[in-house]
Amino acid sequence: MLWLGAISLPAGRRTGAHRHEGHETALLMTAGQEIEIWSGPKLERCEMVRPGDYLFIPAGVPHVAVNRSPEDAEFLAARNDPAANESVILMPELDHIVP
C-alpha cells in the first residue's frame, strides 16, 4: 500500500518534533523557497531543502521542518502507509532544540 499526496508548510511556520514509527516518507519540494529539515535522534542534523530537491525520511527518525521564508513550501509526498498519519508520534521533548 502507498499514500501519495500534497503537503504544504505555510510561510513562517514549522512542524512539531515527531517521527513516523511505521512508515518511510519521500518528498519532492515543488514550490516555495528554502526550508530547513532537522533530523536525527537529537535533531542534530540540519539540511537545507529547495524546490526540486528530493528528501527521504526513514521510519522512526525524529524530524522537524522549518519554513522561515515568506512563501508557503509545497511538496509532493509518498509514504508506504496508506493511513499516512496513523503512525505519527509527537516528540515535544525535542521541540526546544530547533531554534
Secondary structure, DSSP 4 states (H G I P E B T S, - for coil): --EEEEEEE-TT-BPPSEEETT--EEEEEEESS-EEEEESTTS-EEEEE-TT-EEEE-TT--EEEE--SSS-EEEEEEES-TTSSTTEEE-GGGGGG--
